[in-house]
Amino acid sequence: MLYSLALLTEENPNEEGFSTNRIYERYKATTEKADAKTLSEHRVYELLKEQAFLGVVESTRTGGGRGEGSYLEHRLVQDTGIVLKSVLRDSRLEDLA
């Protein structure tokens, strides 16, 4: 999940944050590519909240505008390169590097 957020951040440097759904879609594609078990979207949401508590991620509730409702946007607080390097230490993700 952090790997997916780090990649989104690296690929979209002008965006302030990413919705839980967007992170989840990227996470799902990553787990399929790594042939790993995919957690539910709700569980990823809970993990993002936990990472916000730990100071790795910042989560902000935003109003999406008419017809969009409100949702959480998440952004990495830590350096993207450090997060990617740390996450890629997991042997299951070596092929993604």
C-alpha positions in Angstrom: 0.0 0.0 0.0 2.8 2.4 0.8 4.6 1.3 -2.3 1.5 2.2 -4.4 1.2 5.6 -2.7 4.9 6.3 -3.2 4.7 5.4 -6.9 1.6 7.6 -7.4 3.5 10.5 -5.7 6.6 10.0 -7.8 4.6 9.8 -11.1 2.3 12.8 -10.2 4.6 15.3 -8.5 2.1 18.2 -9.1 -0.7 16.5 -7.2 -1.2 17.3 -3.5 -2.8 13.9 -2.5 -4.6 10.8 -3.7 -7.9 9.4 -2.8 -8.2 6.1 -1.0 -9.8 4.6 -4.1 -7.0 5.7 -6.4 -4.4 4.3 -4.0 -6.4 1.1 -3.7 -6.6 0.6 -7.5 -2.8 1.1 -7.8 -2.3 -1.3 -4.8 -4.5 -3.9 -6.4 -2.6 -3.8 -9.7 0.7 -4.1 -7.7 -0.4 -7.1 -5.7 -1.6 -8.8 -8.9 1.7 -8.2 -10.5 3.6 -9.5 -7.5 1.2 -12.5 -7.2 0.4 -11.4 -3.6 -2.9 -11.5 -1.7 -5.0 -8.4 -2.1 -6.5 -6.8 1.0 -10.0 -5.3 0.9 -10.4 -1.6 0.2 -11.6 -1.0 3.7 -8.5 -2.7 5.1 -6.3 -0.5 3.0 -8.2 2.5 4.3 -7.6 1.4 7.9 -3.9 0.9 7.1 -3.7 4.4 5.6 -5.2 5.8 8.8 -2.7 3.9 10.8 0.2 5.3 8.8 -1.2 8.8 9.3 -1.2 8.1 13.1 2.5 7.1 12.8 3.4 10.2 10.8 4.3 8.4 7.5 1.2 9.6 5.7 -1.0 12.7 6.0 -4.7 12.3 5.4 -7.1 15.2 4.8 -10.8 15.0 4.4 -11.9 17.0 1.3 -15.2 18.0 -0.3 -15.3 16.5 -3.8 -17.8 19.1 -5.0 -21.3 18.6 -6.3 -22.1 15.0 -6.8 -18.7 13.8 -5.6 -19.2 13.8 -1.8 -16.3 14.0 0.6 -13.4 11.7 0.8 -9.9 11.3 2.2 -6.8 12.4 0.3 -3.5 10.9 1.4 0.0 12.1 0.8 3.4 10.9 1.9 5.0 12.9 4.6 8.3 11.0 4.3 10.6 11.2 1.3 9.3 9.1 -1.6 12.8 7.6 -2.3 13.2 6.5 1.3 9.8 4.9 1.3 10.4 3.1 -2.0 13.8 1.8 -0.8 12.4 0.6 2.5 9.4 -1.2 0.9 11.5 -2.8 -1.8 13.5 -4.6 0.9 10.6 -7.0 1.0 11.7 -10.0 -1.2 8.2 -10.4 -2.6 8.5 -7.0 -4.2 12.0 -7.3 -5.7 10.6 -8.0 -9.2 8.8 -4.6 -9.1 11.9 -2.5 -8.8 
